[in-house]
Structures are given as structure tokens and as C-alpha cells.
Amino acid sequence: MSGVVLPAIASPRQRWLRRYGLASLGAAIILAWALLAIFAPWVSPFDANFVDVANRLKPPSWVHWMGTDALGRDVASRVIHGARVSLAVGFVVVAIGGLFGTLLGAIAAYARGWVEEALMRLTDLVFCFPPIILAMAIAAALGIGTVNTVIAMLVVWWPKFARLARSLVITQRSMEYVEAAQSVGFGPAHILVRQILPNAVGPLVVLLTLDVGNAILVFAGLSFLGLGVVPPTAEWGAMVAEGRELVQQWWVATFPGLAILTVVMGFNFMGDGFRDWLDPHARTR
Amino acid sequence: MPAPADRPPAAPILSVRDLRTWFLTDAGPVRAVDGVSFDVHPGETLGIVGESGSGKSVCAKSIMRLLDAPARIVGGAIHFRGRDLARLDEEAIRAVRGREIAMVFQDPMTSLNPVLRIARQLVEAMTAHGRFTPAAARTRAIDLLRRMGVAAPERAVGSYPHQYSGGMRQRVMLAMGFSNEPALLIADEPTTALDVTIQAQILDLLRGLNRDMGTAVILISHDLGVIANVCSRVLVMYAGEVVEEGAPEDLLTDPRHPYTWALLHAAPRIDAEAEDRRLVTIEGQPPDPRTWPEGCRFRARCPFAVDKCAEHPQLLPAGEGRATRCWVTQAGGALHTPARPAPLPAVPRPEAAPGPLLQVTGLQKHFVLPNDGYFGQPRVLRAVDDVDLTVSRGETVGLVGESGCGKSTLARLVTRLHQPTAGRIVFDGTDIGSATQAQIRPLRRRMQMIFQDPYASLNPRDRVGEILAGPLRLHGIVDGEAAARQRVAELLDLVGLPVQSARRFPHEFSGGQRQRISIARALSVGPDFVVADEPVSALDVNIQAQIINLMVDLQERLGLTYLFIAHDLAVVRHVCDRIVVLYLGRVMEVGRAADLFARPQHPYTRTLISAAPVPDPRIERTRRHVPMLGEPPSPLNPPSGCRFRTRCPIAEARCAAEVPPLQDIGGGQFAACHFPGKF
């Protein structure tokens, strides 16, 4: 074209990096942590619960490359083992809470009437309490332990999915394709599960992904307060709590803290990537 | 030919030269506007027509420099009063926007800020350019609204946009546009979202403003009728270029570009007697703006193409005040009157059993709205109020009316997507008015629906094959997957889509193709009654003609009965045997299509017909225009007696007291008016 100067067009590689670079980094971090968690007994240099009081509070060295804690346990091994608890709790809470909340919200939106009222007022009721405080109260009432803490978290976890799912289903149910399915003769269960939910799933996936990091953070917080795992189980929040007073021995709290940071960041990057991928406006760029 | 005296004498105020606005996407440039040149003279009304994607809106936004990345003006110049708008910096262009060039957009619902009062928005538009003090601007705002035909403007300025109807908001937008006395107003599809009677009012207003204030107007529309009504010169755009230019009298009666010719013949005319229901269409889709074809861009679809068309033609003069971008007509060739596609060999239609297929009596649908305040009475919206309707086998009944008249609700009542409040719906001898969904399910095989929005009516997550096979499996029409695939292939073939479409997703198709899929889905279960709710109103005129032809073909081949809902009178007249006119949930008039248009008995029918524009300025001048008064009343609080009386030119005291019954005028025509035919 004569006299028209165009800016350089990004190569496919550049475009891919611009769009999915951070998301891939996030996925890589999560994958790395997941592998570490699965193979923890084989990759960790020491037994996570091996007490060696003679070697307590040693700074990072070639042998203990994250140092040792107040009982002489290897911090690196404990961080690796801690990934097992944290990732498992994160996934379980979000999967069960997400599924339960989504179903409740979808049913509320599709049924309308008193069913919707009842379900959504129940949701509001849970929303009335600060989630961490409520989870703490429930966990404390149930007794300390990983399973009990997970149950406590589930109680406060599902409402946000119920709200999101309800609003998504309400948007979709007024679309003409839903009327088309009705006029063809499909029943309500088919329409909700086969027609509406697949179209509502995008934002839910984004929230689910972002939320795993969030769940890990809350669980670490509860553990930090002594409500999560039963000692001596290795868990990041509990480890940070143990290192809290040891200002000189910075490594005891710092490394589990970094572990929490990287996992949460990884999930956030991945969630952002999903959101961009699902957003048609971002896709054309 | 326009007399020389009509010609604007002065130099053009706007002169666009070889404008190129491209969308610089990562996948390569989308050449939306690709070498457009035109002039606008002071006080002139220039129309730009073209189908969606032809570049007409991008062209307008380029002039205002309202382009968002990745759109960019990559070439050409926009000369306006001694400046090149394409090269002004941000600050300088802001001084032009609103002050010297104003713009009115299509959607009056979103172009006003919903949280600010009308007064504030108008005043800000005026004080922004420092020409008025706030107090003076407020007085002027009231004057302007009065000029725009807003009733009680002193009170209206204190309202919020949501308290206004679409037509009223468009008047406010026009007031805002004219508030700084711009030299040029660009109106981008200003009436497309409005009802036909309101459209006529707004176009009338626009003409008057142009005449009284001397403001030049660029009117962008897809509707040749609208353009013919207002403009003194017309540009036709196709594939990012101007393909023809001329006065509407010439261009619309003797087009010199095959695309203009095709546009003109594809649109059904409200003033034409149609013997055959098929419309003239051109094949195919507009080309991909990433890779415009070499040579003439219309060549692949052009019925007149010659070898020379492999070269790209220039826009060259073709007679006085006219120009065209076509080798054939530049060489003196003529564009013949189209041969309508031959009707299919007369298929012996299955002799329709006597008696109506659908009989609706006293049908009502009332929606109860939330209370207006805690102690308020629950408000009742009477969407459909005491409607009788008969549809005989094999006929097409049209349902027309403005938005809010209840036509879509009626469609959903007869297909029982909604539960009627009262009344009987007898479908082929079975009363389905109060049946449960489970009882109706077997009948759904015989009664199907086609929807308006081809982008919303197909589930985006399902492949086309699944969309079509689902109903087959549900009703147990086919045995096994192989038979389902076979039937899906047959259905796709029936609606003129390739068999491979089954594996693709809806978003891979254009609007017209999606509407074909929607029709295939409706036909999958083998219905004999199809309710089509505005099936062509979201489509470009050529695609609309293709879909109408398809529906007519299918009716002949399959012996279908249609209930056809539309707001476009020309389409309804073209397609339907009988027409039912609705107003605020009630039937105003029923009659055979030809009779109803030739001798409308109800004043509402009469005004509706007269408000619909005809794409021929000469006919348009001879038509008698009946101004429709005011806005439709709220269906929450309909007028007593005859519902049309508040806007009726012949209403008397009796109309407020008595509800006129639907009375037989003779010849199968019925009108709900105390004085039928008087008007």
C-alpha cells in the first residue's frame, strides 16, 4: 500500500509471551510445587520430623540449605513436606466448596421463587460473619486437626461461589438459546446442566483458580494461629509461627513464608491467564 | 437531476481525501476504511449507506477521531475548515468535537450518562467549550429541548435519562449535538433502535433542524428508505470503499453500481405489489477486510462481472453529480431489471385440511411487577390483553406492532413458553392454554420457534451437529448416532449449509448462517407450525432477503404454517397472507395483507404504514404522511376505552368511554375502531 507505514507486527512468539507469559510462569511454579509435594519423601534431604537438638538453629549451609529449626529439624525438608498439606487442603477446600456453592447458586437462579430466597438468604447469613473469624470459631469448636480445619473452611467457603454462580446463571437463562431449548422440549435439569452451566463455567474457573491460593493462605493463617495441623506435622503456617520469635534465626520463618508467597502468586498468575483467555476482548489483541 | 440552484455554492466544509483507517491487530491489518474520499458542503445532508462491516461507522468515527486502539488512521487527510483533522493533536481535536462537529449515536439507551440529570449533561456540553455561562446554558438547554419537541422541557431537564423513552433520549442527544451550533452533525444510525413512528418523528426533526439552522448533516444508515427521506446526496459504501455517489433521486431509481442495485432490489418495498415472495439476492458474503480481493471488491458476488473487473476500478464520474466504481457502467453498460428467482416447480402442496391449526380466544398475559414502594399497589403489566387470533393450515400470519405491543409475549404464549393468565389456545383441536409443560412436550414436535438474535439463540458451547441432533434424540426421532448424523446432514442441506458445518461452533458462522442453523433446529423435529419472532430484523438487507427466500421455499416444500412476527411492515407485507396489527396488547386490525395495506381501516394501521419510509424520493414526496402524535403510553397504565385514542387523529369522546370491539368490515377484514375507515 503506497505511503502507508505500519508499525511492526508482533511475532506469534511475542504475542504468545505477552498473553500467556505470566500464566505459564504461574503454571510452572504450581507444577513444580505439586511435583515436590508428590515426591516429598524421595526429594527431601532429611526426614521432616527428625529431631537433632545438637544441630538446632543452624543457619543455611550445604548440608541444611535452609538451615534447621529450634528442634534441629531440617527446614528444607519441612518446607517440601509442608507443600503436601497446603496444596491438598487448597484443592480440597476449593473443589468441594466450589462445587457445592455452584450447584446451590445455579439451582437458586434457575428455580427462582422461594427456593432462591431460602438459598440466597442462607448465603447472606454466612456472609454476615468475617470468614476467618468464623472458620476459627468452628475449627476451635471441632478441635484441632487438619480435617476439622478443612470442614471449618468449607463452611465459610461455598457462599461466594453460590453468589457468582447465581448471577452467571441468571444472565444466561434470559438468553434466547435457553428459550430455544425450552421450545424444543428439553426439561429444566437438561437445560441447567447441559445448556446453561457450560456457558457459565468460565468465570467460575477463574475464581476457582485464584481461590486455591486464597485457601492455602487462609489455611496457613489458621495454622499460624495454632488451629490447623497437629504438631509435629510440617505445615508452612505453623512453621512461620515457630520462627516468629526467632529474629536472629531468620531462616526458620522466611523459607516457609517464601513457599506460601510463591504458591499464592502462581495461582494468581494462572487465574489471571484464564481470565484473559476467556475474555473475548483480550483475545483479539 | 438537482437544479444548479440546489447545489451548495460554497467550498466544502469537510473534505475527506483517500482516508484509510485500519485496525492494526496482531493478526495483520483489518482495512476497515480503505481509500475513502468525499466532500460535505455547508448545509448539505449527506447520507452514507452500506451493510455492516462496510466501514461507514469507522469512517464517521475517524472524522471525530473517536478511534480506540488498535484502530488508527494510517493514511489520507480530513480537511475541515482549514485544518487536517487526521493530524490534529488530542487537545485541538477536543476543541473540534462537540463545538464544530457533533455526533449522535445509534443507541440512545447508552449514549447518555445514567447517573446525571438531563440538564447537567446539556449544560456541561455547552460550558465545556466556554461559550456559555452555566445559567445561560440552562436556559438554552430548555429552549433546545422545546425545539427538539420535548414536552414540558422545564420539567424534563430535571429528569434522569432512565425516565425517558428511547425516542425522547434521541431528542436529548440531538439537543446536545446542536447545543454549540456545530457546522456539521454526524448521525450514526440515529433511528435504528427506534420504532417506525418515532423514527419518522426524529427524521422529520432532523430535516427541520438542517433547514432552519443550516447545519450540515452526515446521516449514516443501513436503510435506504431513511436515507432517501432526508439526504440530498448519498454515498454507498462496500468493503471499505465508496462504490457509488449521487443524488437519491438518481441513485435509487437508476443505480450505476451493482451493489447499490442489489441493495435496492433485496429490500422488500411497502409500496410494491409482490406476486412472488422471493426477493432478489446476491450470492455470498462480504469479503474479509484483512484480505480484500484483487480487482473490484464486489466482483465475486456481482451478477454483471466481466473480465475487466479483475482490475481495481476507480470512482469516476458517471453523469452529472454522480460517480461510480464499476467498469461495466463506466463503459456505458446498463444494470437490467432483475429476474426474480424462479419459483420452485409447483409442488403439490398437501391439501390443507379445513379448519384452523391454531385458534386463540380471549388470551391474556399479565405480568405482576414489584410494588412501587412498600405500601404501593402491585402494578400489573397487561402485555397481552384479550387477543383473538386464528391461523389456518399452510398460511402465513403476520403480527406487527411497535415495541411493547406484546407481539413477542404473544409468540411465547402460543408456544407455551409462557403460561397465559387467561384464555384458550387451541392447537389442532387440543387446548394447551392450561396444560402443564409435561403435557405439552409431545406437541413441541409439531410447534417450533425461530428467534430474533442469531448471536444469542444458539448455545455457544455446542457444536452445530449437537444443536441439531439434541432435539432428534430428545423426541426419539432417530435410532442411533449414524441415523442422527444422517438427519443432521439432511437438515443442513435443507437450509443451504455445507455438511461440514456440523463439526463447527456457532461463533464460526455469520449472522445469516446462524439464522439458517436456527431454522434447521426448528425444523429438525418436523414441525408443521413455526413461530418466527423477528427472524430477519437483526440481519443486513441482502442476508434478510436470503433468509426470507429460504423460509418461503421451506414453506412450499414442507407445507409449513408460519406465525411471523416483525416490526418491519415491508417485510410483513411481503411475506404474509394475513396480518394482525397489535397495539398495547390488543388487536387493532386484522386483514389480508394486500387489503390491509391498500385500505387500512384503523387509524393506527394507517399511521404505521405512512411512517414506514420508501426508498424512492419521488414516491416519498407523493405519499401522504400522517404524523403520529406523541409517544406510546405505558402498558402499565393504558388509556381507557380505545387504547390508541391518545395518539389518534380522529379520536372523539366516545373513544375514551367505550372499548371498540373488533368488528367485521367485510372481505375478511376486521378493525377495532368506532369509526373504521373514516380516517
Interface residues (C-beta under 8 A of the other chain):
Chain A: M1 G3 V4 V5 L6 P7 I9 A10 R15 M175 E176 Y177 E179 A180 A181 Q182 S183 V184 G185 F186 G187 Q195 P198 N199 T284 R285
Chain B: R20 W22 L24 T25 D26 G28 P29 P70 V74 G75 R412 T415 L417 Q437 I440 R441 R444 R445 M447 Q448 M449 F451 Q452 D453 A456 S457 L458 N459 P460 R461 D462 G470 P471 L474 H475 S518 R521 V525
